[in-house]
Amino acid sequence: MNLRQGRVLRIGHRGAAALAPENTLASIETAIDLGVDLVEIDVVEDEGRLRLAHEASSLTADNPLLADALELVAARGTGVLLDLKSTGVEREVVSLLREHGLVDNAVVASFHAGSLRAVKDAHPTVTTGFSYPFDRARLSTRRAFQPFVGVGLAGLRRALPARVGRMLTRARADAALLEWRLISAPVVERCHERGVAVLAWTVEDDAALQRVLAAGVDGVIANDPRLLGD
């Protein structure tokens, strides 16, 4: 999938999480109705089945199957960004993309370089995206740690232009999916020099949107696709 099309791609995060329950068929429908280029959804393994959820601990019997989500996306003619939250599922994911005719209209993303290499081994032409950074302890979700998170991200932002090339090479990635506060013109330039697209996540307001657009990103991921305009 060509992520560098000369225009900024509009990507609905977890479907359209601000407008419908995240990782549901309803949020996917909402995002598509709002005209996104790609619908982003999370994928976890659940007793041998692939379902939509941000993490395995949040799974219930109501979480949609990935196959049903891909059927909906394919029927509506929209692209999909699959964020793999489980490892070891890469070949099944590729198989489902083939089954629904979405291999050329999908991006498979992960925080784990090994997962992306496994996707490429299963199907070399599938577009992959390396997500960064990986908040293993989920400190960014805890209010008490917010001051420290900001300081940490500032340090990562300064160091990233020098590191991003090695990270992308290790993951064999076609795109860098970066937390929006890590975006800078130098890191976008380094990625573009390698022919790698840059997608910013998760943009929540116009100030953040204007910042990443000014840096030259290729796509913006937002909970509310209305922020991204037409």
HELIX and SHEET records of a PDB file:
HELIX    1   1 LEU A   25  ASP A   33  1                                   9    
HELIX    2   2 ALA A   56  SER A   58  5                                   3    
HELIX    3   3 LEU A   66  ARG A   76  1                                  11    
HELIX    4   4 GLU A   90  GLU A   99  1                                  10    
HELIX    5   5 VAL A  103  ASN A  105  5                                   3    
HELIX    6   6 ALA A  113  ALA A  122  1                                  10    
HELIX    7   7 LEU A  139  THR A  141  5                                   3    
HELIX    8   8 ARG A  143  PHE A  145  5                                   3    
HELIX    9   9 GLN A  146  ALA A  171  1                                  26    
HELIX   10  10 TRP A  180  LEU A  182  5                                   3    
HELIX   11  11 ALA A  185  GLU A  193  1                                   9    
HELIX   12  12 ASP A  206  ALA A  215  1                                  10    
HELIX   13  13 PRO A  225  LEU A  228  5                                   4    
SHEET    1   A 9 ARG A  49  LEU A  52  0                                        
SHEET    2   A 9 LEU A  38  ASP A  46 -1                                        
SHEET    3   A 9 LEU A   9  GLY A  12  1                                        
SHEET    4   A 9 GLY A 219  ALA A 222  1                                        
SHEET    5   A 9 ALA A 197  TRP A 201  1                                        
SHEET    6   A 9 ALA A 175  GLU A 179  1                                        
SHEET    7   A 9 THR A 127  TYR A 132  1                                        
SHEET    8   A 9 ALA A 106  SER A 110  1                                        
SHEET    9   A 9 GLY A  79  LEU A  84  1                                        
END                                                                             
